[in-house]
Amino acid sequence: MPWHRVQLSADQVQLGALGNVVNRYSEKRLRAGGPRNAAIYSRQVADGAVSVFFSPGASELATELLREYAAESCEQPTDVTMLVGDQSDTLSL
């Protein structure tokens, strides 16, 4: 499965969408046993909007979230901050 990106507008971020994505994904990851290589990352974009990137392993766990937030396939990102995952996952960036 490829990397996926969810774009959250500044309004969505202010209304708690980022926290919702993080919390729901954290629960899914925990229920799956906390697999490695299943991390999500973020990057701040213009005007308070945020891009959330799902690694291929995270994409497999979060199909509902990806669908709900109209995620798009993307290339592996750079210059991102880990939101949820194992610290060893940063080595793949």
Phi and psi restraints in degrees (range 20) as a CNS / XPLOR table:
assign (resid 1 and name C) (resid 2 and name N)
       (resid 2 and name CA) (resid 2 and name C) 1.0 -80.1 20.0 2
assign (resid 2 and name N) (resid 2 and name CA)
       (resid 2 and name C) (resid 3 and name N) 1.0 174.8 20.0 2
assign (resid 2 and name C) (resid 3 and name N)
       (resid 3 and name CA) (resid 3 and name C) 1.0 -68.3 20.0 2
assign (resid 3 and name N) (resid 3 and name CA)
       (resid 3 and name C) (resid 4 and name N) 1.0 152.2 20.0 2
assign (resid 3 and name C) (resid 4 and name N)
       (resid 4 and name CA) (resid 4 and name C) 1.0 -132.1 20.0 2
assign (resid 4 and name N) (resid 4 and name CA)
       (resid 4 and name C) (resid 5 and name N) 1.0 151.4 20.0 2
assign (resid 4 and name C) (resid 5 and name N)
       (resid 5 and name CA) (resid 5 and name C) 1.0 -125.6 20.0 2
assign (resid 5 and name N) (resid 5 and name CA)
       (resid 5 and name C) (resid 6 and name N) 1.0 133.7 20.0 2
assign (resid 5 and name C) (resid 6 and name N)
       (resid 6 and name CA) (resid 6 and name C) 1.0 -110.9 20.0 2
assign (resid 6 and name N) (resid 6 and name CA)
       (resid 6 and name C) (resid 7 and name N) 1.0 125.8 20.0 2
assign (resid 6 and name C) (resid 7 and name N)
       (resid 7 and name CA) (resid 7 and name C) 1.0 -96.9 20.0 2
assign (resid 7 and name N) (resid 7 and name CA)
       (resid 7 and name C) (resid 8 and name N) 1.0 122.8 20.0 2
assign (resid 7 and name C) (resid 8 and name N)
       (resid 8 and name CA) (resid 8 and name C) 1.0 -113.1 20.0 2
assign (resid 8 and name N) (resid 8 and name CA)
       (resid 8 and name C) (resid 9 and name N) 1.0 124.3 20.0 2
assign (resid 8 and name C) (resid 9 and name N)
       (resid 9 and name CA) (resid 9 and name C) 1.0 -71.1 20.0 2
assign (resid 9 and name N) (resid 9 and name CA)
       (resid 9 and name C) (resid 10 and name N) 1.0 165.1 20.0 2
assign (resid 9 and name C) (resid 10 and name N)
       (resid 10 and name CA) (resid 10 and name C) 1.0 -58.0 20.0 2
assign (resid 10 and name N) (resid 10 and name CA)
       (resid 10 and name C) (resid 11 and name N) 1.0 -39.2 20.0 2
assign (resid 10 and name C) (resid 11 and name N)
       (resid 11 and name CA) (resid 11 and name C) 1.0 -63.4 20.0 2
assign (resid 11 and name N) (resid 11 and name CA)
       (resid 11 and name C) (resid 12 and name N) 1.0 -43.4 20.0 2
assign (resid 11 and name C) (resid 12 and name N)
       (resid 12 and name CA) (resid 12 and name C) 1.0 -62.6 20.0 2
assign (resid 12 and name N) (resid 12 and name CA)
       (resid 12 and name C) (resid 13 and name N) 1.0 -41.3 20.0 2
assign (resid 12 and name C) (resid 13 and name N)
       (resid 13 and name CA) (resid 13 and name C) 1.0 -62.3 20.0 2
assign (resid 13 and name N) (resid 13 and name CA)
       (resid 13 and name C) (resid 14 and name N) 1.0 -45.0 20.0 2
assign (resid 13 and name C) (resid 14 and name N)
       (resid 14 and name CA) (resid 14 and name C) 1.0 -62.5 20.0 2
assign (resid 14 and name N) (resid 14 and name CA)
       (resid 14 and name C) (resid 15 and name N) 1.0 -31.3 20.0 2
assign (resid 14 and name C) (resid 15 and name N)
       (resid 15 and name CA) (resid 15 and name C) 1.0 -84.7 20.0 2
assign (resid 15 and name N) (resid 15 and name CA)
       (resid 15 and name C) (resid 16 and name N) 1.0 2.5 20.0 2
assign (resid 15 and name C) (resid 16 and name N)
       (resid 16 and name CA) (resid 16 and name C) 1.0 96.5 20.0 2
assign (resid 16 and name N) (resid 16 and name CA)
       (resid 16 and name C) (resid 17 and name N) 1.0 11.9 20.0 2
assign (resid 16 and name C) (resid 17 and name N)
       (resid 17 and name CA) (resid 17 and name C) 1.0 -62.9 20.0 2
assign (resid 17 and name N) (resid 17 and name CA)
       (resid 17 and name C) (resid 18 and name N) 1.0 -38.1 20.0 2
assign (resid 17 and name C) (resid 18 and name N)
       (resid 18 and name CA) (resid 18 and name C) 1.0 -63.1 20.0 2
assign (resid 18 and name N) (resid 18 and name CA)
       (resid 18 and name C) (resid 19 and name N) 1.0 -46.2 20.0 2
assign (resid 18 and name C) (resid 19 and name N)
       (resid 19 and name CA) (resid 19 and name C) 1.0 -60.8 20.0 2
assign (resid 19 and name N) (resid 19 and name CA)
       (resid 19 and name C) (resid 20 and name N) 1.0 -38.5 20.0 2
assign (resid 19 and name C) (resid 20 and name N)
       (resid 20 and name CA) (resid 20 and name C) 1.0 -62.3 20.0 2
assign (resid 20 and name N) (resid 20 and name CA)
       (resid 20 and name C) (resid 21 and name N) 1.0 -46.6 20.0 2
assign (resid 20 and name C) (resid 21 and name N)
       (resid 21 and name CA) (resid 21 and name C) 1.0 -61.6 20.0 2
assign (resid 21 and name N) (resid 21 and name CA)
       (resid 21 and name C) (resid 22 and name N) 1.0 -47.7 20.0 2
assign (resid 21 and name C) (resid 22 and name N)
       (resid 22 and name CA) (resid 22 and name C) 1.0 -61.6 20.0 2
assign (resid 22 and name N) (resid 22 and name CA)
       (resid 22 and name C) (resid 23 and name N) 1.0 -48.1 20.0 2
assign (resid 22 and name C) (resid 23 and name N)
       (resid 23 and name CA) (resid 23 and name C) 1.0 -64.1 20.0 2
assign (resid 23 and name N) (resid 23 and name CA)
       (resid 23 and name C) (resid 24 and name N) 1.0 -46.0 20.0 2
assign (resid 23 and name C) (resid 24 and name N)
       (resid 24 and name CA) (resid 24 and name C) 1.0 -66.7 20.0 2
assign (resid 24 and name N) (resid 24 and name CA)
       (resid 24 and name C) (resid 25 and name N) 1.0 -40.3 20.0 2
assign (resid 24 and name C) (resid 25 and name N)
       (resid 25 and name CA) (resid 25 and name C) 1.0 -67.9 20.0 2
assign (resid 25 and name N) (resid 25 and name CA)
       (resid 25 and name C) (resid 26 and name N) 1.0 -40.8 20.0 2
assign (resid 25 and name C) (resid 26 and name N)
       (resid 26 and name CA) (resid 26 and name C) 1.0 -57.3 20.0 2
assign (resid 26 and name N) (resid 26 and name CA)
       (resid 26 and name C) (resid 27 and name N) 1.0 -42.5 20.0 2
assign (resid 26 and name C) (resid 27 and name N)
       (resid 27 and name CA) (resid 27 and name C) 1.0 -63.2 20.0 2
assign (resid 27 and name N) (resid 27 and name CA)
       (resid 27 and name C) (resid 28 and name N) 1.0 -44.6 20.0 2
assign (resid 27 and name C) (resid 28 and name N)
       (resid 28 and name CA) (resid 28 and name C) 1.0 -62.3 20.0 2
assign (resid 28 and name N) (resid 28 and name CA)
       (resid 28 and name C) (resid 29 and name N) 1.0 -44.2 20.0 2
assign (resid 28 and name C) (resid 29 and name N)
       (resid 29 and name CA) (resid 29 and name C) 1.0 -64.5 20.0 2
assign (resid 29 and name N) (resid 29 and name CA)
       (resid 29 and name C) (resid 30 and name N) 1.0 -41.9 20.0 2
assign (resid 29 and name C) (resid 30 and name N)
       (resid 30 and name CA) (resid 30 and name C) 1.0 -62.4 20.0 2
assign (resid 30 and name N) (resid 30 and name CA)
       (resid 30 and name C) (resid 31 and name N) 1.0 -45.6 20.0 2
assign (resid 30 and name C) (resid 31 and name N)
       (resid 31 and name CA) (resid 31 and name C) 1.0 -62.8 20.0 2
assign (resid 31 and name N) (resid 31 and name CA)
       (resid 31 and name C) (resid 32 and name N) 1.0 -26.0 20.0 2
assign (resid 31 and name C) (resid 32 and name N)
       (resid 32 and name CA) (resid 32 and name C) 1.0 -87.0 20.0 2
assign (resid 32 and name N) (resid 32 and name CA)
       (resid 32 and name C) (resid 33 and name N) 1.0 3.8 20.0 2
assign (resid 32 and name C) (resid 33 and name N)
       (resid 33 and name CA) (resid 33 and name C) 1.0 90.4 20.0 2
assign (resid 33 and name N) (resid 33 and name CA)
       (resid 33 and name C) (resid 34 and name N) 1.0 14.5 20.0 2
assign (resid 33 and name C) (resid 34 and name N)
       (resid 34 and name CA) (resid 34 and name C) 1.0 64.3 20.0 2
assign (resid 34 and name N) (resid 34 and name CA)
       (resid 34 and name C) (resid 35 and name N) 1.0 50.3 20.0 2
assign (resid 34 and name C) (resid 35 and name N)
       (resid 35 and name CA) (resid 35 and name C) 1.0 -62.5 20.0 2
assign (resid 35 and name N) (resid 35 and name CA)
       (resid 35 and name C) (resid 36 and name N) 1.0 147.3 20.0 2
assign (resid 35 and name C) (resid 36 and name N)
       (resid 36 and name CA) (resid 36 and name C) 1.0 -75.3 20.0 2
assign (resid 36 and name N) (resid 36 and name CA)
       (resid 36 and name C) (resid 37 and name N) 1.0 163.8 20.0 2
assign (resid 36 and name C) (resid 37 and name N)
       (resid 37 and name CA) (resid 37 and name C) 1.0 59.5 20.0 2
assign (resid 37 and name N) (resid 37 and name CA)
       (resid 37 and name C) (resid 38 and name N) 1.0 33.1 20.0 2
assign (resid 37 and name C) (resid 38 and name N)
       (resid 38 and name CA) (resid 38 and name C) 1.0 -138.1 20.0 2
assign (resid 38 and name N) (resid 38 and name CA)
       (resid 38 and name C) (resid 39 and name N) 1.0 56.1 20.0 2
assign (resid 38 and name C) (resid 39 and name N)
       (resid 39 and name CA) (resid 39 and name C) 1.0 -104.6 20.0 2
assign (resid 39 and name N) (resid 39 and name CA)
       (resid 39 and name C) (resid 40 and name N) 1.0 157.9 20.0 2
assign (resid 39 and name C) (resid 40 and name N)
       (resid 40 and name CA) (resid 40 and name C) 1.0 -120.6 20.0 2
assign (resid 40 and name N) (resid 40 and name CA)
       (resid 40 and name C) (resid 41 and name N) 1.0 149.1 20.0 2
assign (resid 40 and name C) (resid 41 and name N)
       (resid 41 and name CA) (resid 41 and name C) 1.0 -133.4 20.0 2
assign (resid 41 and name N) (resid 41 and name CA)
       (resid 41 and name C) (resid 42 and name N) 1.0 162.8 20.0 2
assign (resid 41 and name C) (resid 42 and name N)
       (resid 42 and name CA) (resid 42 and name C) 1.0 -134.7 20.0 2
assign (resid 42 and name N) (resid 42 and name CA)
       (resid 42 and name C) (resid 43 and name N) 1.0 160.8 20.0 2
assign (resid 42 and name C) (resid 43 and name N)
       (resid 43 and name CA) (resid 43 and name C) 1.0 -145.4 20.0 2
assign (resid 43 and name N) (resid 43 and name CA)
       (resid 43 and name C) (resid 44 and name N) 1.0 127.9 20.0 2
assign (resid 43 and name C) (resid 44 and name N)
       (resid 44 and name CA) (resid 44 and name C) 1.0 -70.9 20.0 2
assign (resid 44 and name N) (resid 44 and name CA)
       (resid 44 and name C) (resid 45 and name N) 1.0 134.5 20.0 2
assign (resid 44 and name C) (resid 45 and name N)
       (resid 45 and name CA) (resid 45 and name C) 1.0 -120.4 20.0 2
assign (resid 45 and name N) (resid 45 and name CA)
       (resid 45 and name C) (resid 46 and name N) 1.0 -175.3 20.0 2
assign (resid 45 and name C) (resid 46 and name N)
       (resid 46 and name CA) (resid 46 and name C) 1.0 -53.6 20.0 2
assign (resid 46 and name N) (resid 46 and name CA)
       (resid 46 and name C) (resid 47 and name N) 1.0 145.1 20.0 2
assign (resid 46 and name C) (resid 47 and name N)
       (resid 47 and name CA) (resid 47 and name C) 1.0 58.0 20.0 2
assign (resid 47 and name N) (resid 47 and name CA)
       (resid 47 and name C) (resid 48 and name N) 1.0 31.6 20.0 2
assign (resid 47 and name C) (resid 48 and name N)
       (resid 48 and name CA) (resid 48 and name C) 1.0 85.2 20.0 2
assign (resid 48 and name N) (resid 48 and name CA)
       (resid 48 and name C) (resid 49 and name N) 1.0 0.5 20.0 2
assign (resid 48 and name C) (resid 49 and name N)
       (resid 49 and name CA) (resid 49 and name C) 1.0 -73.9 20.0 2
assign (resid 49 and name N) (resid 49 and name CA)
       (resid 49 and name C) (resid 50 and name N) 1.0 158.3 20.0 2
assign (resid 49 and name C) (resid 50 and name N)
       (resid 50 and name CA) (resid 50 and name C) 1.0 -135.2 20.0 2
assign (resid 50 and name N) (resid 50 and name CA)
       (resid 50 and name C) (resid 51 and name N) 1.0 137.6 20.0 2
assign (resid 50 and name C) (resid 51 and name N)
       (resid 51 and name CA) (resid 51 and name C) 1.0 -100.6 20.0 2
assign (resid 51 and name N) (resid 51 and name CA)
       (resid 51 and name C) (resid 52 and name N) 1.0 131.8 20.0 2
assign (resid 51 and name C) (resid 52 and name N)
       (resid 52 and name CA) (resid 52 and name C) 1.0 -113.0 20.0 2
assign (resid 52 and name N) (resid 52 and name CA)
       (resid 52 and name C) (resid 53 and name N) 1.0 126.2 20.0 2
assign (resid 52 and name C) (resid 53 and name N)
       (resid 53 and name CA) (resid 53 and name C) 1.0 -109.1 20.0 2
assign (resid 53 and name N) (resid 53 and name CA)
       (resid 53 and name C) (resid 54 and name N) 1.0 130.6 20.0 2
assign (resid 53 and name C) (resid 54 and name N)
       (resid 54 and name CA) (resid 54 and name C) 1.0 -107.2 20.0 2
assign (resid 54 and name N) (resid 54 and name CA)
       (resid 54 and name C) (resid 55 and name N) 1.0 120.3 20.0 2
assign (resid 54 and name C) (resid 55 and name N)
       (resid 55 and name CA) (resid 55 and name C) 1.0 -63.0 20.0 2
assign (resid 55 and name N) (resid 55 and name CA)
       (resid 55 and name C) (resid 56 and name N) 1.0 165.7 20.0 2
assign (resid 55 and name C) (resid 56 and name N)
       (resid 56 and name CA) (resid 56 and name C) 1.0 -54.2 20.0 2
assign (resid 56 and name N) (resid 56 and name CA)
       (resid 56 and name C) (resid 57 and name N) 1.0 -41.8 20.0 2
assign (resid 56 and name C) (resid 57 and name N)
       (resid 57 and name CA) (resid 57 and name C) 1.0 -65.6 20.0 2
assign (resid 57 and name N) (resid 57 and name CA)
       (resid 57 and name C) (resid 58 and name N) 1.0 -39.7 20.0 2
assign (resid 57 and name C) (resid 58 and name N)
       (resid 58 and name CA) (resid 58 and name C) 1.0 -66.9 20.0 2
assign (resid 58 and name N) (resid 58 and name CA)
       (resid 58 and name C) (resid 59 and name N) 1.0 -36.9 20.0 2
assign (resid 58 and name C) (resid 59 and name N)
       (resid 59 and name CA) (resid 59 and name C) 1.0 -60.1 20.0 2
assign (resid 59 and name N) (resid 59 and name CA)
       (resid 59 and name C) (resid 60 and name N) 1.0 -37.8 20.0 2
assign (resid 59 and name C) (resid 60 and name N)
       (resid 60 and name CA) (resid 60 and name C) 1.0 -66.0 20.0 2
assign (resid 60 and name N) (resid 60 and name CA)
       (resid 60 and name C) (resid 61 and name N) 1.0 -36.2 20.0 2
assign (resid 60 and name C) (resid 61 and name N)
       (resid 61 and name CA) (resid 61 and name C) 1.0 -78.0 20.0 2
assign (resid 61 and name N) (resid 61 and name CA)
       (resid 61 and name C) (resid 62 and name N) 1.0 -25.7 20.0 2
assign (resid 61 and name C) (resid 62 and name N)
       (resid 62 and name CA) (resid 62 and name C) 1.0 -114.0 20.0 2
assign (resid 62 and name N) (resid 62 and name CA)
       (resid 62 and name C) (resid 63 and name N) 1.0 35.8 20.0 2
assign (resid 62 and name C) (resid 63 and name N)
       (resid 63 and name CA) (resid 63 and name C) 1.0 -57.7 20.0 2
assign (resid 63 and name N) (resid 63 and name CA)
       (resid 63 and name C) (resid 64 and name N) 1.0 -38.2 20.0 2
assign (resid 63 and name C) (resid 64 and name N)
       (resid 64 and name CA) (resid 64 and name C) 1.0 -62.0 20.0 2
assign (resid 64 and name N) (resid 64 and name CA)
       (resid 64 and name C) (resid 65 and name N) 1.0 -47.9 20.0 2
assign (resid 64 and name C) (resid 65 and name N)
       (resid 65 and name CA) (resid 65 and name C) 1.0 -62.0 20.0 2
assign (resid 65 and name N) (resid 65 and name CA)
       (resid 65 and name C) (resid 66 and name N) 1.0 -42.5 20.0 2
assign (resid 65 and name C) (resid 66 and name N)
       (resid 66 and name CA) (resid 66 and name C) 1.0 -60.9 20.0 2
assign (resid 66 and name N) (resid 66 and name CA)
       (resid 66 and name C) (resid 67 and name N) 1.0 -42.0 20.0 2
assign (resid 66 and name C) (resid 67 and name N)
       (resid 67 and name CA) (resid 67 and name C) 1.0 -67.7 20.0 2
assign (resid 67 and name N) (resid 67 and name CA)
       (resid 67 and name C) (resid 68 and name N) 1.0 -46.9 20.0 2
assign (resid 67 and name C) (resid 68 and name N)
       (resid 68 and name CA) (resid 68 and name C) 1.0 -59.5 20.0 2
assign (resid 68 and name N) (resid 68 and name CA)
       (resid 68 and name C) (resid 69 and name N) 1.0 -38.6 20.0 2
assign (resid 68 and name C) (resid 69 and name N)
       (resid 69 and name CA) (resid 69 and name C) 1.0 -100.9 20.0 2
assign (resid 69 and name N) (resid 69 and name CA)
       (resid 69 and name C) (resid 70 and name N) 1.0 16.4 20.0 2
assign (resid 69 and name C) (resid 70 and name N)
       (resid 70 and name CA) (resid 70 and name C) 1.0 52.0 20.0 2
assign (resid 70 and name N) (resid 70 and name CA)
       (resid 70 and name C) (resid 71 and name N) 1.0 51.0 20.0 2
assign (resid 70 and name C) (resid 71 and name N)
       (resid 71 and name CA) (resid 71 and name C) 1.0 -65.1 20.0 2
assign (resid 71 and name N) (resid 71 and name CA)
       (resid 71 and name C) (resid 72 and name N) 1.0 151.4 20.0 2
assign (resid 71 and name C) (resid 72 and name N)
       (resid 72 and name CA) (resid 72 and name C) 1.0 -120.1 20.0 2
assign (resid 72 and name N) (resid 72 and name CA)
       (resid 72 and name C) (resid 73 and name N) 1.0 146.9 20.0 2
assign (resid 72 and name C) (resid 73 and name N)
       (resid 73 and name CA) (resid 73 and name C) 1.0 -63.2 20.0 2
assign (resid 73 and name N) (resid 73 and name CA)
       (resid 73 and name C) (resid 74 and name N) 1.0 148.0 20.0 2
assign (resid 73 and name C) (resid 74 and name N)
       (resid 74 and name CA) (resid 74 and name C) 1.0 -152.8 20.0 2
assign (resid 74 and name N) (resid 74 and name CA)
       (resid 74 and name C) (resid 75 and name N) 1.0 172.1 20.0 2
assign (resid 74 and name C) (resid 75 and name N)
       (resid 75 and name CA) (resid 75 and name C) 1.0 -78.0 20.0 2
assign (resid 75 and name N) (resid 75 and name CA)
       (resid 75 and name C) (resid 76 and name N) 1.0 161.1 20.0 2
assign (resid 75 and name C) (resid 76 and name N)
       (resid 76 and name CA) (resid 76 and name C) 1.0 -59.2 20.0 2
assign (resid 76 and name N) (resid 76 and name CA)
       (resid 76 and name C) (resid 77 and name N) 1.0 127.9 20.0 2
assign (resid 76 and name C) (resid 77 and name N)
       (resid 77 and name CA) (resid 77 and name C) 1.0 -79.9 20.0 2
assign (resid 77 and name N) (resid 77 and name CA)
       (resid 77 and name C) (resid 78 and name N) 1.0 166.0 20.0 2
assign (resid 77 and name C) (resid 78 and name N)
       (resid 78 and name CA) (resid 78 and name C) 1.0 -128.2 20.0 2
assign (resid 78 and name N) (resid 78 and name CA)
       (resid 78 and name C) (resid 79 and name N) 1.0 167.3 20.0 2
assign (resid 78 and name C) (resid 79 and name N)
       (resid 79 and name CA) (resid 79 and name C) 1.0 53.0 20.0 2
assign (resid 79 and name N) (resid 79 and name CA)
       (resid 79 and name C) (resid 80 and name N) 1.0 54.3 20.0 2
assign (resid 79 and name C) (resid 80 and name N)
       (resid 80 and name CA) (resid 80 and name C) 1.0 -124.0 20.0 2
assign (resid 80 and name N) (resid 80 and name CA)
       (resid 80 and name C) (resid 81 and name N) 1.0 165.8 20.0 2
assign (resid 80 and name C) (resid 81 and name N)
       (resid 81 and name CA) (resid 81 and name C) 1.0 -116.5 20.0 2
assign (resid 81 and name N) (resid 81 and name CA)
       (resid 81 and name C) (resid 82 and name N) 1.0 132.5 20.0 2
assign (resid 81 and name C) (resid 82 and name N)
       (resid 82 and name CA) (resid 82 and name C) 1.0 -69.5 20.0 2
assign (resid 82 and name N) (resid 82 and name CA)
       (resid 82 and name C) (resid 83 and name N) 1.0 133.3 20.0 2
assign (resid 82 and name C) (resid 83 and name N)
       (resid 83 and name CA) (resid 83 and name C) 1.0 -98.9 20.0 2
assign (resid 83 and name N) (resid 83 and name CA)
       (resid 83 and name C) (resid 84 and name N) 1.0 -46.8 20.0 2
assign (resid 83 and name C) (resid 84 and name N)
       (resid 84 and name CA) (resid 84 and name C) 1.0 -142.8 20.0 2
assign (resid 84 and name N) (resid 84 and name CA)
       (resid 84 and name C) (resid 85 and name N) 1.0 131.6 20.0 2
assign (resid 84 and name C) (resid 85 and name N)
       (resid 85 and name CA) (resid 85 and name C) 1.0 155.8 20.0 2
assign (resid 85 and name N) (resid 85 and name CA)
       (resid 85 and name C) (resid 86 and name N) 1.0 -178.4 20.0 2
assign (resid 85 and name C) (resid 86 and name N)
       (resid 86 and name CA) (resid 86 and name C) 1.0 -88.9 20.0 2
assign (resid 86 and name N) (resid 86 and name CA)
       (resid 86 and name C) (resid 87 and name N) 1.0 139.5 20.0 2
assign (resid 86 and name C) (resid 87 and name N)
       (resid 87 and name CA) (resid 87 and name C) 1.0 -56.9 20.0 2
assign (resid 87 and name N) (resid 87 and name CA)
       (resid 87 and name C) (resid 88 and name N) 1.0 -29.0 20.0 2
assign (resid 87 and name C) (resid 88 and name N)
       (resid 88 and name CA) (resid 88 and name C) 1.0 -68.0 20.0 2
assign (resid 88 and name N) (resid 88 and name CA)
       (resid 88 and name C) (resid 89 and name N) 1.0 -18.4 20.0 2
assign (resid 88 and name C) (resid 89 and name N)
       (resid 89 and name CA) (resid 89 and name C) 1.0 -64.7 20.0 2
assign (resid 89 and name N) (resid 89 and name CA)
       (resid 89 and name C) (resid 90 and name N) 1.0 -23.0 20.0 2
assign (resid 89 and name C) (resid 90 and name N)
       (resid 90 and name CA) (resid 90 and name C) 1.0 -66.8 20.0 2
assign (resid 90 and name N) (resid 90 and name CA)
       (resid 90 and name C) (resid 91 and name N) 1.0 -20.7 20.0 2
assign (resid 90 and name C) (resid 91 and name N)
       (resid 91 and name CA) (resid 91 and name C) 1.0 -66.7 20.0 2
assign (resid 91 and name N) (resid 91 and name CA)
       (resid 91 and name C) (resid 92 and name N) 1.0 -21.2 20.0 2
assign (resid 91 and name C) (resid 92 and name N)
       (resid 92 and name CA) (resid 92 and name C) 1.0 -86.5 20.0 2
assign (resid 92 and name N) (resid 92 and name CA)
       (resid 92 and name C) (resid 93 and name N) 1.0 -1.1 20.0 2
